[in-house]
């Protein structure tokens, strides 16, 4: 997702939260953790070669909820 100019106009805390969500969504969709363009091993629970998108979404929801951020898979 390209960085939009309007994103820079948001308060820093809001911007950081949006970027954190972007990283989570990217990991669910591609299996790649970290920043866009980053390479590295895929975590098994998000590997699109062995998991369905629904399984990846469920895994992310469970991970975030366990970390104290209650999140549904939807």
Rosetta blueprint (number, residue, H / E / L):
1 X L
2 X L
3 X L
4 X L
5 X H
6 X H
7 X H
8 X H
9 X L
10 X L
11 X L
12 X H
13 X H
14 X H
15 X H
16 X H
17 X H
18 X H
19 X H
20 X H
21 X H
22 X H
23 X H
24 X H
25 X H
26 X H
27 X H
28 X H
29 X H
30 X H
31 X L
32 X L
33 X L
34 X L
35 X L
36 X L
37 X L
38 X L
39 X L
40 X L
41 X L
42 X L
43 X L
44 X H
45 X H
46 X H
47 X L
48 X L
49 X L
50 X L
51 X L
52 X L
53 X H
54 X H
55 X H
56 X H
57 X H
58 X H
59 X H
60 X H
61 X H
62 X H
63 X H
64 X H
65 X H
66 X H
67 X L
68 X L
69 X L
70 X L
71 X L
72 X L
73 X L
74 X L
